[in-house]
Amino acid sequence: VSNDVDCAATREQLGAYVLDALDRVETRAVEQHLWTCEACRAELSALEDAAGEIALSVPLTRAPTGVRSRVMSAIAAPAPLAQPSATQPEPATSKWRWAAIAAGAAAALLVAALLGWAVALQTQVNDLEDEQQQIAAQHADAQQQLAGLAGVSSDIEANEATLLLLSDEDARYASLDGQGAAAEAEGLYVWSPGEHLGVLLSKDLADAPDGMTYHLWLRTEGGTIDGGTFTPDEDGTAAVVVGGSNATPVSGGGGGPLEAVVVTLEASSGEGEEPAVVMSGEPTETP
Amino acid sequence: MARICAGDADAFAALFDRYGDIVYSVSIRILRDEAAAEDVVQDVFVRLWRRPDRFDAQRGQFVSWLVSVARHRAIDEHRSLQRRQRYENAAGVNGDLLPPPTTGVDPILAALVSENRAEVRSALAGLPDEQRRTIELAYFGGLTQREIAEALQQPLGTVKTRIRLGMSKLRAALTNGVVRE
């Protein structure tokens, strides 16, 4: 019965949803329902087609000739990064958004992008180490210093773990697509079965709403491993270390090959409403 | 698209010649500023060139996907450029969903855009003005229902009802009247 109520409430809002006219809370409620209801997703698809017609009905105006030459000279320099096999559709409308969830994403592309990021992380590690030394030297405010160091050292560990994994030939990858409240997000879980070490790197993650937190889960053949809760940085990136020397301890069941990596958004208290899946992905095949 | 994925600049130029106008038209409809619309066109096409794989041919028509990317990009631009004047602009938007006679645009594009869309277009034309205007403020103005209610000084419930009824009519017209491909 409650699903019927949700359906009715969702149908009321779907027209506004395809126009992006709902506020954040409403959008989230609609997406949570869509996630569980195929009938409403079908209705969504029909409404999206209708909304698409609105765009195509604009008065046609000739693009100024200068644009063409600007575009052509802009593309003359760099070659395309991507190959058609690495499908990761733009989350432009939810038709493609939902399609993205259905389509398994290839990690290779993201790895290429993240290798660039790794270089930036190395720079960050150096910067952070310098900063740490400075702070240690200054002894200005003991408490503040301690808090600062705690934050810094955890970052360094994530960064170093990432670099270690990226240079590990046996490292495996699972690319994660955002959905629902984190539709814009993308992520990569890199892990080394030999080292019992894994890192989730993600970007474009929105701040968790008040009282909510992100939570990483690793589903294996033998059970689910709790990867711990985490908070994205101000720029929407997050690096979460699983395993390793002194990082988040692996708890719960688990064992056997990794089957899926999932990030949920849930109440910080661990109670309240059902956690919503906001990112998920499966390991890519080993070469 | 396969040739564009392979980095064929000639194929890309041909694609621009076909779709550049509609992307520009959607952008200028939203931004009402030629320079800003040109920037959006450039951005959309350069992204397409760099990441052609983002379009998945199995999921729908290329032109629909492309204009929806352009619309989102233009609305983002609109928000960042004109946040302060947002409400004034929104209140000043005129209902103009029906295209005037198209001149000077690629005839194949014009055919593509108008193909099989008579029912939806007449449904758009047939909407009560206030429903059409409300939908337009959301679609081209990038406003939420709440913001539209403030801009039009109408109760939120009224705005919600207009959008729901209007979209439902458009959807019905599409389902009942148009044979897709």
Interface residues (C-beta under 8 A of the other chain):
Chain A: E12 L14 G15 A16 V18 L19 D20 A21 L22 D23 A46 L47 D49 A50 A51 G52 E53 I54 A55 L56 S57 V58 P59 L60 T61 R62 A63 P64 G66 V67 R68 R70 V71 M72 A74 I75 A76 P78 A79 P80 L81 A82 Q83 P84 S85 A86 T87 Q88 P89 E90 A92 T93 K95 W96 A99 A103 L109
Chain B: M1 A2 I4 C5 G7 A9 F12 A13 F16 D17 G20 D21 I22 V23 Y24 S25 V26 I28 R29 E34 E38 V41 Q42 F45 V46 W49 R50 R51 P52 D53 R54 F55 D56 R59 G60 V63 S64 W65 V67 S68 V69 A70 R71 H72 I75 D96 L97 L98 P99 P100 T102 G104 V105 L109 A110 V113 R117 V120 R121 L124 I135 E136 A138 Y139 G142 L143 T144 Q145 R146 I148 K160 I163 R164 G166 M167 S168 L170 R171 A173 L174 T175 R180
